[in-house]
Amino acid sequence: MVHSQGGNFGFQAALAAPDKVKALIAIEPSGVPQLGPELEKLKNIPILLIWGDYLDKQAFWQRAVVPKVEAFFKDLRSKGGKIDWIDLPKLGISGNTHMLMMDENSDQVAGLIQEWMGKNGLMR
């Protein structure tokens, strides 16, 4: 599980050793791997991208981050990747800052993550 700039470390670890990574949960990642054939290494790793409120209010996220993550999402999906995108406000879950794990509804967000993990065979 990675957050913000830490997302790059999780994605790089998964690219370097895809056989050692069971899943990758990225909470508002500020970066993703570059598009290209190397993404094939990630296609069997379940990936969850989670987004809170305010992405549309910050130029940095709208111009520099979200378009790259959307392109990554589409490219990996086109390669058969197991990737999901949760937009909390679109689910009716609002009030989340960039620090989703510290917000008042963090238990609800954690529940969504656990549900996703269960659907992907990651919970015992």
N, C-alpha and C positions, 0 to 999 in steps of 0.2 A: 504494500500500500504506500503510495507516494502522494505528495502534495506540492503544488506550485512548482518552484524551481527544482525541487527534488524529483519531479517527474522525469527529468532527463536521466537521472541515475538509474531509475527503475527500467526505463526503456532500453538504456545502453546495456544494463545487466541482462535483460531478456534477449537482446540481440547477440550478446557475447556467449550466452549459455542457455539457449532456449529449452534444452532438455532438463535444466535445473529449476525452471520457473513454472509453477503450476498455474498462476494467474497474475494479472496486474490490475490493480485498482488505482486509478489516477483521479485525485480530487483536484479539480481546477488546475490541470497541468499547464505550466507556462511554456512548455516545449514538448515536441515529439520528434521522432527520427525523421530524417529526410526521406522523401518519396523515392522509390526505386526498387529494384529487384531484391535488395537485402531484406525488405519487409516480409518476404516469403517466410523467413525464419520465425515470424511472429504469428503466422496464420493458425497454428494449433494451440496458441495460448489464449485463453479467455481474457478479454480486456474490458474493463468498465471505466467509462469516463463520466464524472459527476460534476454538475454545474449548479451554482446557486444563483442568487439575484445579482444585479448590477453589472453584468458583463456588457450590457448595451449602454452603460453610462460612462464607461472608461475607454478613451481612445486607444490606449495601449492594448487592451484586450480585443477591441473590435478590429483594429488595423493589423496588429502584430501577432496576436496569439490565435484567436478563434478561427480565422481563415486557414491557418496552417494546420490546426487540429482537425478542422472539418475535412480538409484535403487528405490528411492522413487517414481519417476514419473511412472516407469513401474509397481510397486506394486499397487499404487493408481489406475492407469488405469485398471489393472487386476481386481480390486474390483468394477469397474464401475464408477470410479471417473471422474469428468469433469475437466481435466487438460490439459493445452496447454503449448507448449514450443516454444518460439520465439528466434531463433538464428539470430541476426541482420546481421552478415556477410553473412550468407547463403541466406538472402533476398536481398543481394546487398547493404546493409546499413552498411557502414564501418566508422571507425574513432572514435569508441566509447571506452572510458576508462571505468574504474569501476564506475565512477560517470556519468552515462548516462544522468541524469537530468541536468547536467551542461555542457554537450558537445554542440558544435555548432549546431548539428542536433537534439537537444532535442525536438524541436517542432515536428519533424517527428516521433520521438519515442513516444511522447505524443499522436500523432495522431493514432498510432498503438494501444496504450493502450485504447484510447477512442473507436476505432473501435471494439476491443475485448469486451469492456464493453457493447457496443450497441448490439453485437451479443448474449450476455449473459443476456439481459434484464435489464441492470443496469443503462441505461441512459433514461431520460424522455424527 
